């Protein structure tokens, strides 16, 4: 057992800096994915290929989220639904109170006049039923003002809401994991026949729960190896197979050269989760050699990573408002500086103040 595992087993709450580092890395990677050129040639190499995995970075967020939510809940002194709900609600929604009007302002500026606020879409986003239109399902509403990264909040929110009854009602953690994973497999089959938000969310819950399963092993201080995660891993492989069959069956429907459209996008998500889970366990067995050099510097971005994620699309992806600078490199740098400033104000100034008002410390 590592020192960190011993600390966790003793009931203390250490700062899991590896998770923080990966969260910061995933956030800046998504920003780079949406802001840098798709093709960037230097020395005969197209470096743009390195930033084409924004979807995979979001899946990494999901895996980290499952770990953190379970770890935090199991270490919480107050496990009531009220406290759990308020913590999750404030974490998701307080930054959005700033991002929604800011997004509207950016779109209006880009068009040159106030645009239709689109209240129906806004309400749908507040209810967390938004999704992208090209993902093989009937979409209730799109992300507000086409702030595309908001699609993932639908899944994140409903994962939170499903986690609590499972964690509070099913005491045995192994049984709980089996219930979730079997439900996820069944949902994958249902999704082939009825591609809508319900089976899709339940299917993705199994992916998110892989993070929960890792956190459970960590909290118990048990050995983390491929045998210990065989059930989550087998589940991912089964769903990979189901989605691969769906891709083969519907291959003619896939737009040419599209890697971000159903039925391929789901296989990308679950395929990456499978590889990431195996890689994480193997890397853990080798004592995370080289991790600090690669990822530790990104931990500084972790406290503002959510703010960066939900606000970056209009700030850095559609940065026509900075055309007066006249230099693409300086325009990009200015947009990144503005993004960090906005995310810092949201996450480090506004969020803690509003959160402490809604959920005062005891």
JODAQUI-V954734 format. One record per pair of residues at least 4 apart in sequence whose ideal C-beta (glycine too) atoms are under 7 Angstrom apart, sorted by the first residue. I is the first residue (numbers start at 1). J is the second residue. D is the distance in Angstrom with one decimal. If there is no record, write none. Layout:
I;J;D
I;J;D
//
This chain:
1;5;4.5
1;6;5.4
1;221;4.8
2;6;7.0
3;7;6.4
4;8;6.5
4;14;5.7
5;9;6.2
5;218;6.3
5;221;4.7
6;10;6.4
6;221;6.8
7;12;4.9
7;14;4.7
8;14;6.7
8;218;6.1
8;219;5.6
9;221;4.2
13;75;5.1
15;20;7.0
16;20;6.6
17;21;6.0
17;299;5.6
18;22;6.5
18;288;6.9
18;291;6.5
19;23;6.2
19;64;5.5
19;67;6.5
19;68;6.4
20;24;6.4
20;299;4.4
20;302;3.9
21;25;6.3
21;295;4.2
21;296;5.2
21;298;5.1
21;299;4.2
22;26;6.2
22;60;6.5
22;64;6.0
22;295;6.1
23;27;6.5
23;64;5.7
23;302;4.7
23;305;5.0
24;28;6.5
24;298;3.6
24;299;5.4
24;300;6.5
24;301;3.5
24;302;4.3
24;305;5.5
25;29;6.0
25;295;5.4
25;298;4.0
26;30;6.5
26;57;4.5
26;60;4.8
26;61;5.4
27;31;6.7
27;301;5.8
27;305;3.6
27;308;4.8
27;309;5.5
28;32;6.3
28;298;6.4
28;301;5.8
29;33;6.3
29;57;4.6
30;34;6.5
30;54;5.2
30;57;5.0
30;58;6.8
30;149;6.8
30;309;6.2
31;35;5.8
31;308;6.2
31;312;4.9
31;316;6.0
31;339;6.8
32;36;5.1
32;51;4.9
33;51;4.9
33;54;3.4
33;57;7.0
34;54;6.7
34;312;6.5
34;313;6.0
34;316;6.4
34;317;4.4
35;316;3.9
35;317;5.7
35;332;6.3
35;335;6.9
36;40;6.7
36;51;5.5
37;48;5.9
38;48;5.0
39;46;5.6
39;48;4.5
40;46;6.8
40;47;4.6
40;48;4.5
41;45;7.0
41;46;5.5
42;47;6.0
48;52;6.8
53;57;6.4
54;58;6.9
55;59;6.7
55;260;6.5
55;265;6.7
55;268;5.8
55;269;6.5
56;60;6.6
56;272;4.4
57;61;6.9
58;62;6.9
58;152;5.2
59;63;6.7
59;269;5.2
59;272;5.2
59;273;5.4
60;64;6.3
60;276;6.4
61;65;6.0
61;152;7.0
62;66;6.6
62;207;6.0
62;208;4.9
63;67;6.8
63;210;6.0
63;211;4.4
63;273;6.5
63;276;6.3
64;68;6.1
64;211;6.3
65;69;6.0
65;156;6.3
65;208;6.5
65;211;6.4
66;70;6.4
66;208;4.4
66;209;5.8
66;210;6.4
66;211;2.5
66;212;4.4
67;71;6.0
67;211;3.9
67;212;6.9
67;214;5.5
67;215;4.3
68;72;5.9
69;73;6.1
69;160;6.7
69;163;6.0
70;74;6.1
70;212;4.3
70;215;4.1
70;216;6.5
71;75;6.4
71;215;4.5
71;219;6.7
72;76;6.3
73;79;6.6
73;84;6.8
73;167;6.0
74;219;5.7
78;83;4.6
79;84;6.8
79;168;7.0
80;84;6.8
81;85;5.7
81;164;6.1
82;86;6.3
83;87;6.3
84;88;6.4
84;164;5.5
85;89;5.7
86;90;6.0
86;358;6.2
86;359;4.7
87;91;6.3
87;359;6.5
88;92;6.4
88;160;4.5
89;93;5.6
90;94;5.2
90;355;4.6
90;358;5.4
90;359;6.1
92;96;6.9
92;153;6.4
92;156;7.0
92;157;5.9
93;97;6.6
94;350;7.0
94;351;5.0
94;354;5.1
94;355;6.3
95;99;5.9
95;306;6.2
95;307;5.4
95;310;5.7
95;346;5.0
95;347;6.8
95;351;6.2
96;100;5.7
96;310;6.6
98;102;5.9
98;346;5.2
98;350;6.4
99;103;6.0
99;310;4.9
99;311;5.0
100;104;6.6
100;122;6.6
100;144;6.0
101;105;6.3
102;106;6.5
102;311;6.6
103;107;6.4
103;144;6.3
103;145;4.6
103;147;5.0
103;314;5.4
104;108;6.2
104;117;6.4
104;145;6.0
105;109;6.3
106;110;6.3
106;314;4.1
107;111;6.4
107;115;5.5
107;145;4.9
108;113;6.6
108;114;5.0
108;115;5.1
109;321;6.0
110;318;6.5
110;320;6.1
111;115;5.5
117;122;6.6
118;122;6.2
119;123;6.1
120;124;6.4
120;141;6.8
121;125;6.4
121;141;4.7
121;142;6.4
121;144;5.5
122;126;6.4
122;144;5.6
123;127;6.3
124;129;5.2
124;130;5.7
124;140;5.8
124;141;3.1
125;130;4.8
125;141;6.6
125;143;6.7
125;144;4.5
125;150;6.3
128;153;6.2
128;154;5.0
128;157;4.2
128;158;6.7
129;140;4.4
129;141;6.2
129;154;6.2
129;197;6.4
130;141;5.1
130;142;6.2
130;143;5.0
130;150;5.9
130;151;6.2
130;154;5.5
131;135;6.3
131;137;6.9
131;139;5.2
131;151;5.3
131;154;5.9
131;197;6.6
132;148;6.6
132;151;5.0
133;139;4.9
133;142;5.9
134;261;4.9
134;262;6.9
135;262;4.7
135;265;6.0
136;195;5.0
136;262;2.7
136;263;5.9
137;195;4.2
137;196;5.2
137;197;6.6
137;200;6.1
138;196;5.8
140;197;6.8
142;146;6.6
143;147;5.0
143;148;5.5
143;150;3.8
143;151;5.6
144;150;6.4
147;313;5.0
147;314;6.4
148;313;5.8
149;309;5.8
149;310;6.5
149;313;5.5
150;310;6.5
152;156;6.0
153;157;5.9
154;158;6.6
155;159;6.1
155;201;6.0
155;204;5.4
156;160;6.7
157;161;6.5
158;162;6.0
158;201;5.1
159;163;6.1
159;205;6.0
159;208;4.8
162;166;6.3
162;205;6.0
163;167;5.7
164;168;5.8
165;169;5.3
166;170;5.8
166;176;5.6
166;180;6.6
170;175;5.8
170;176;4.2
170;179;6.5
172;176;6.4
173;177;6.4
173;216;5.2
174;178;6.5
175;179;6.4
176;180;6.6
177;181;6.1
177;209;6.7
177;213;5.5
177;231;6.3
178;182;6.1
178;231;6.9
179;183;6.2
180;184;6.2
180;205;6.2
180;206;6.1
180;209;4.7
181;185;6.7
181;206;5.3
181;209;6.8
181;231;5.9
181;232;6.6
181;235;4.2
182;186;6.4
183;187;6.1
183;202;5.8
184;188;6.6
184;202;6.3
184;203;5.5
184;205;5.7
184;206;2.5
184;235;6.1
184;239;6.7
185;235;6.1
185;238;5.5
185;239;6.3
186;190;6.4
187;191;6.1
187;199;4.4
187;202;3.6
187;203;4.2
188;203;4.7
188;239;4.7
188;242;4.6
189;242;6.5
190;194;5.7
190;199;4.0
191;195;5.6
191;199;4.1
191;200;5.5
191;203;5.5
192;242;7.0
192;246;5.4
194;199;6.1
195;200;7.0
196;200;6.8
197;201;5.9
198;202;6.6
199;203;6.0
200;204;6.4
201;205;6.4
203;239;6.7
204;208;6.3
205;209;6.0
206;235;5.4
206;239;6.8
207;270;6.3
207;273;4.9
209;213;6.2
209;232;7.0
210;214;6.7
210;232;4.3
210;236;6.9
210;273;6.5
210;277;5.5
211;215;6.4
212;216;6.4
213;217;6.8
213;229;6.2
213;232;4.8
214;218;6.3
214;224;6.9
214;229;6.9
215;219;6.2
216;220;6.4
217;222;4.8
217;224;5.1
217;228;5.6
218;224;6.9
222;228;6.4
223;228;6.1
224;228;5.7
224;281;6.0
224;284;5.5
225;281;6.1
225;285;6.3
226;230;6.8
226;233;6.8
226;278;7.0
226;281;5.7
229;233;5.3
229;277;6.5
229;281;6.0
230;234;5.8
231;235;6.4
232;236;6.5
232;277;6.7
233;237;6.5
233;277;6.1
234;238;6.3
235;239;6.4
236;240;6.1
236;270;5.9
236;273;5.8
236;274;4.4
236;277;6.7
237;241;6.5
237;274;6.4
238;242;6.6
239;243;6.1
239;270;5.2
240;244;6.1
240;267;6.8
240;270;5.2
240;271;5.8
240;274;5.9
241;245;6.5
242;246;6.5
243;247;6.4
243;263;7.0
243;266;5.0
243;267;4.2
243;270;5.9
244;248;6.5
244;267;6.0
245;249;6.1
246;250;6.1
246;263;4.8
247;251;6.2
247;263;4.8
247;264;5.8
247;267;5.6
250;254;7.0
250;263;5.0
254;258;6.2
254;261;6.4
254;263;6.8
254;264;5.9
255;261;5.6
259;264;6.1
259;268;6.8
260;265;5.5
261;265;6.0
262;266;6.3
264;268;6.2
265;269;6.5
266;270;6.4
267;271;5.5
268;272;6.2
269;273;6.5
270;274;6.4
271;275;6.6
272;276;5.8
273;277;6.2
274;278;6.6
275;279;6.0
276;280;6.1
277;281;6.6
278;282;6.2
279;283;5.9
280;284;6.2
281;285;6.7
282;286;6.8
283;288;5.7
284;288;6.5
290;294;5.9
291;295;5.7
292;296;4.2
301;305;5.6
303;347;6.0
303;348;6.6
304;308;5.7
304;343;4.1
304;344;5.4
304;347;4.5
304;348;6.7
305;309;6.2
306;310;6.4
306;347;6.7
307;311;5.9
307;343;3.4
307;346;4.2
307;347;4.1
308;312;5.4
308;339;6.1
308;343;4.4
311;315;6.1
311;339;6.7
311;342;5.5
311;343;6.1
311;346;7.0
312;316;5.2
312;339;5.3
313;317;5.0
314;318;5.5
315;319;6.9
315;335;5.6
315;338;5.8
315;339;4.8
315;342;6.6
316;335;4.3
316;336;6.4
316;339;5.6
319;331;5.8
319;335;4.4
322;331;4.3
322;334;5.4
322;335;6.1
323;331;7.0
325;330;5.0
325;331;4.9
325;334;6.3
327;331;6.4
328;332;6.3
329;333;6.4
330;334;6.1
331;335;6.4
332;336;6.5
333;337;6.4
334;338;6.3
335;339;6.2
336;340;6.5
337;341;6.4
338;342;6.2
339;343;6.1
340;344;6.1
341;345;6.5
342;346;6.3
343;347;5.8
344;348;5.1
345;349;5.0
345;350;6.3
346;350;5.4
346;351;6.1
347;351;5.2
349;353;6.9
350;354;6.1
351;355;5.8
352;356;6.1
353;357;6.7
354;358;6.3
355;359;5.8
356;360;6.0
356;361;6.6
//
